């Protein structure tokens, strides 16, 4: 089947939405707003206001463009809050992997040393990605290293600063020494499989934030592993793993480890208070979520 939908001007889109029951009068200059956001992006925030069956594209009673914009603004603020936590977590993870591995291997160049890794094919792939980053980077510290030293590669702590988080996770996953992988994971209070799983979720969430994509009620098809017998404050087993609340729990665990005096919970509570329109159940929040051990 061929795609045959044609472009529709914002003024016409407003007329169509109003004809389907959406009140657009609560937004001043709705047409200009629609131009700045784009209907396709906004449609994800209009979706919760559609009647069932949603395929008919008819809006529930008292649905309005202003309410959809509130969801849009909430999602933006949520992404900013989450990205702020991921920044701290990412820096701590990079530091831990490099520091612990350098100390254990006694090799500052371990990241480009094939003997430190279990699978040569995976090592070759990550090394190629490192080569690509080194070729493309304009970082002064890399240029300085290449100008002063004759080594084929910079030390691992320099490489860790220029490679994406997903590449660093692959490097960690391929470390030959199981004891080394365990030591790094234990630094964050986790097992190796859970650490890898949670780093993957953090990377996906980071990318969602960077691309300004809808996050608040998104369902992740990739389910994060849960701890069977956690040795740290955690949540009940009935928390839905594909929802954003579970991701928030992952971030809360990491941030409590790397930055204990954080205000993540308070910031999240204030954000939810600011936008009472938000359906927290759609985000996976259980009732009395603040009473869960992790969030106390």
C-alpha positions as CSV (number, residue, x, y, z in Angstrom):
1,X,0.0,0.0,0.0
2,X,1.3,3.4,-1.0
3,X,1.3,6.4,1.5
4,X,-1.1,8.9,0.0
5,X,-1.7,11.5,2.7
6,X,-1.0,15.1,1.6
7,X,0.4,18.1,3.5
8,X,-2.2,19.9,5.5
9,X,-1.7,23.6,6.5
10,X,-1.8,24.4,10.3
11,X,-5.0,26.5,9.8
12,X,-6.7,23.6,8.2
13,X,-5.5,21.2,10.9
14,X,-7.0,23.4,13.6
15,X,-10.3,23.4,11.8
16,X,-10.2,19.5,11.5
17,X,-9.3,19.1,15.2
18,X,-12.1,21.5,16.3
19,X,-14.5,19.5,14.1
20,X,-13.5,16.4,15.9
21,X,-14.4,17.9,19.3
22,X,-11.1,19.5,20.4
23,X,-11.4,22.9,22.1
24,X,-8.6,25.1,20.7
25,X,-9.9,28.4,22.3
26,X,-7.8,28.0,25.4
27,X,-4.5,28.6,23.5
28,X,-3.7,32.1,22.2
29,X,-2.5,32.1,18.6
30,X,-3.0,28.3,18.3
31,X,-1.9,28.4,14.6
32,X,1.5,29.9,15.4
33,X,2.0,27.3,18.2
34,X,1.1,24.5,15.8
35,X,3.6,25.8,13.4
36,X,6.4,25.9,16.0
37,X,5.8,22.4,17.4
38,X,4.4,20.6,14.3
39,X,1.2,18.6,14.3
40,X,2.9,15.2,14.0
41,X,4.9,15.8,17.2
42,X,1.9,17.2,19.0
43,X,-0.4,14.3,18.0
44,X,1.4,12.1,20.5
45,X,0.2,14.4,23.2
46,X,-3.3,14.6,21.8
47,X,-3.7,10.8,21.7
48,X,-4.6,10.4,25.4
49,X,-7.6,12.7,24.8
50,X,-9.1,10.6,22.0
51,X,-12.3,8.5,22.6
52,X,-12.2,4.8,22.1
53,X,-12.0,3.5,19.4
54,X,-9.1,5.9,18.9
55,X,-9.0,5.1,15.2
56,X,-12.1,7.4,14.7
57,X,-10.0,10.4,15.9
58,X,-12.8,11.9,18.0
59,X,-12.0,13.7,21.2
60,X,-13.4,13.1,24.6
61,X,-15.6,15.7,26.2
62,X,-13.7,18.7,27.7
63,X,-10.6,17.9,25.7
64,X,-8.6,21.0,24.7
65,X,-5.5,22.0,22.9
66,X,-4.3,23.7,26.1
67,X,-4.4,20.4,28.0
68,X,-2.3,18.7,25.3
69,X,0.2,21.5,25.5
70,X,0.4,21.0,29.3
71,X,1.4,17.4,28.6
72,X,3.9,18.6,26.0
73,X,5.4,21.0,28.5
74,X,5.5,18.3,31.2
75,X,7.3,15.9,29.0
76,X,9.9,18.6,28.2
77,X,10.5,19.3,31.8
78,X,10.6,15.6,32.6
79,X,13.3,15.0,29.9
80,X,15.3,17.9,31.4
81,X,15.1,16.4,34.9
82,X,16.0,13.0,33.7
83,X,18.9,14.2,31.5
84,X,20.4,16.1,34.4
85,X,20.5,12.8,36.4
86,X,21.9,10.8,33.4
87,X,24.7,13.4,33.1
88,X,25.9,12.7,36.6
89,X,25.5,8.9,36.2
90,X,27.2,8.7,32.9
91,X,30.3,10.6,34.2
92,X,30.4,8.3,37.2
93,X,30.2,5.2,35.1
94,X,32.9,6.3,32.7
95,X,35.1,7.1,35.7
96,X,34.5,3.8,37.5
97,X,35.0,1.6,34.4
98,X,38.3,3.4,33.6
99,X,39.7,3.7,37.1
100,X,38.9,0.1,38.2
101,X,40.0,-1.4,35.0
102,X,43.3,0.5,34.9
103,X,44.1,-0.6,38.5
104,X,43.1,-4.2,37.9
105,X,44.9,-4.7,34.6
106,X,47.8,-2.5,35.4
107,X,47.5,-1.2,31.8
108,X,46.5,2.4,31.1
109,X,45.9,1.3,27.4
110,X,43.7,-1.7,28.3
111,X,40.8,-0.4,26.2
112,X,42.8,-1.0,23.0
113,X,44.6,-4.1,24.2
114,X,42.9,-7.2,22.7
115,X,44.2,-9.5,25.5
116,X,41.9,-7.7,27.9
117,X,38.8,-8.9,26.1
118,X,36.9,-12.1,25.7
119,X,35.8,-12.0,22.0
120,X,38.1,-10.7,19.4
121,X,35.3,-10.0,16.9
122,X,33.6,-7.7,19.4
123,X,36.9,-6.1,20.3
124,X,37.6,-5.4,16.6
125,X,34.2,-3.7,16.3
126,X,34.6,-1.5,19.4
127,X,38.2,-0.7,18.3
128,X,37.0,0.4,14.9
129,X,34.5,2.7,16.7
130,X,37.3,4.1,18.8
131,X,39.3,4.7,15.7
132,X,36.4,6.6,14.1
133,X,36.0,8.8,17.1
134,X,39.7,9.5,17.3
135,X,39.7,10.5,13.6
136,X,36.7,12.8,13.9
137,X,37.3,14.4,17.3
138,X,38.5,18.0,17.6
139,X,39.2,17.7,21.4
140,X,42.4,19.6,22.3
141,X,43.6,16.9,24.7
142,X,43.6,14.3,21.9
143,X,45.4,16.7,19.6
144,X,47.9,17.4,22.3
145,X,48.5,13.7,23.0
146,X,49.1,13.0,19.3
147,X,51.5,15.9,19.0
148,X,53.6,15.0,22.0
149,X,53.5,11.2,22.2
150,X,54.3,8.4,19.8
151,X,51.8,5.8,21.2
152,X,49.3,4.6,18.7
153,X,46.4,5.2,21.1
154,X,45.8,7.6,24.0
155,X,45.3,6.1,27.5
156,X,41.9,4.7,28.3
157,X,40.7,7.7,30.4
158,X,41.1,9.9,27.3
159,X,39.3,7.5,25.0
160,X,36.5,7.2,27.5
161,X,35.8,10.9,27.2
162,X,35.1,10.8,23.4
163,X,33.3,7.5,22.9
164,X,29.5,7.2,23.2
165,X,28.0,5.6,26.2
166,X,26.7,2.7,24.2
167,X,30.3,1.9,23.0
168,X,31.6,2.0,26.6
169,X,28.9,-0.4,27.6
170,X,29.9,-2.8,24.8
171,X,33.5,-2.5,25.9
172,X,32.6,-3.3,29.5
173,X,30.4,-6.3,28.4
174,X,33.4,-7.8,26.5
175,X,36.0,-7.5,29.3
176,X,37.6,-11.0,29.6
177,X,38.0,-11.0,33.4
178,X,34.6,-11.8,35.0
179,X,36.1,-10.7,38.3
180,X,36.8,-7.3,36.9
181,X,33.3,-7.0,35.5
182,X,31.9,-8.0,38.8
183,X,34.0,-5.4,40.7
184,X,32.7,-2.6,38.4
185,X,29.1,-3.7,38.8
186,X,29.4,-4.1,42.5
187,X,30.7,-0.5,42.7
188,X,27.1,0.4,41.8
189,X,25.6,-2.3,44.0
190,X,24.6,-4.5,41.0
191,X,25.3,-7.8,39.3
192,X,26.9,-7.8,35.9
193,X,23.8,-8.7,33.9
194,X,21.7,-6.1,35.7
195,X,24.4,-3.4,35.3
196,X,24.6,-4.1,31.5
197,X,20.8,-4.1,31.3
198,X,20.4,-0.9,33.2
199,X,23.1,0.9,31.2
200,X,21.3,-0.1,28.0
201,X,18.1,1.5,29.4
202,X,19.9,4.6,30.5
203,X,21.5,4.9,27.0
204,X,18.1,4.5,25.3
205,X,16.5,7.1,27.7
206,X,19.5,9.4,27.1
207,X,18.9,9.2,23.3
208,X,15.2,9.9,23.7
209,X,16.0,13.0,25.7
210,X,18.6,14.2,23.2
211,X,16.2,13.8,20.3
212,X,13.4,15.6,22.3
213,X,11.1,12.6,21.7
214,X,8.0,11.8,23.8
215,X,9.0,10.0,27.0
216,X,6.4,10.4,29.7
217,X,4.0,7.6,28.7
218,X,6.3,5.7,26.3
219,X,6.5,1.9,26.7
220,X,9.9,0.4,26.2
221,X,9.8,-2.9,24.3
222,X,13.3,-3.7,25.8
223,X,12.6,-4.7,29.3
224,X,15.2,-4.0,32.0
225,X,16.3,-6.8,34.3
226,X,15.2,-6.6,37.9
227,X,17.1,-7.6,40.9
228,X,15.9,-10.9,42.4
229,X,17.3,-10.3,45.8
230,X,18.4,-6.7,46.0
231,X,20.9,-5.7,48.6
232,X,19.8,-2.1,48.4
233,X,16.5,-0.1,48.7
234,X,14.3,-1.1,45.8
235,X,10.7,-1.3,44.7
236,X,8.1,-4.0,44.8
237,X,8.0,-6.7,42.0
238,X,4.7,-5.5,40.6
239,X,6.2,-2.3,39.1
240,X,5.9,-2.4,35.3
241,X,9.4,-2.7,33.8
242,X,8.6,-1.1,30.5
243,X,7.1,2.1,31.8
244,X,9.0,5.3,32.6
245,X,8.6,4.9,36.4
246,X,10.9,1.9,36.3
247,X,13.4,4.0,34.4
248,X,13.1,6.6,37.1
249,X,13.8,3.9,39.7
250,X,16.9,2.9,37.9
251,X,18.1,6.5,37.8
252,X,17.2,6.9,41.5
253,X,19.4,3.9,42.4
254,X,22.4,5.1,40.4
255,X,22.1,8.7,41.6
256,X,21.8,7.6,45.2
257,X,25.1,5.7,44.8
258,X,27.1,8.4,43.0
259,X,25.6,11.5,44.5
260,X,23.8,10.6,47.8
261,X,22.9,14.2,48.7
262,X,20.7,14.6,45.6
263,X,17.3,16.2,45.3
264,X,16.0,13.9,42.6
265,X,12.9,12.8,44.6
266,X,12.0,16.3,45.6
267,X,12.4,17.6,42.1
268,X,10.2,14.8,40.7
269,X,7.5,15.4,43.3
270,X,7.5,19.2,42.5
271,X,7.3,18.4,38.8
272,X,4.2,16.2,39.3
273,X,2.6,18.9,41.4
274,X,3.2,21.5,38.7
275,X,1.3,19.4,36.2
276,X,-1.7,17.8,38.0
277,X,-3.2,16.9,34.6
278,X,-0.6,14.1,34.1
279,X,-1.9,10.6,34.5
280,X,0.9,9.0,36.6
281,X,-0.7,5.5,36.1
282,X,0.1,5.9,32.4
283,X,3.8,6.4,33.5
284,X,3.7,3.2,35.6
285,X,3.6,4.9,39.0
286,X,2.0,2.6,41.6
287,X,-0.2,4.0,44.3
288,X,1.7,5.4,47.2
289,X,4.9,5.2,45.2
290,X,6.7,7.5,47.7
291,X,6.2,4.8,50.3
292,X,8.3,2.3,48.3
293,X,11.6,1.7,50.0
294,X,13.7,3.2,47.2
295,X,11.7,6.5,47.4
296,X,11.4,6.9,51.1
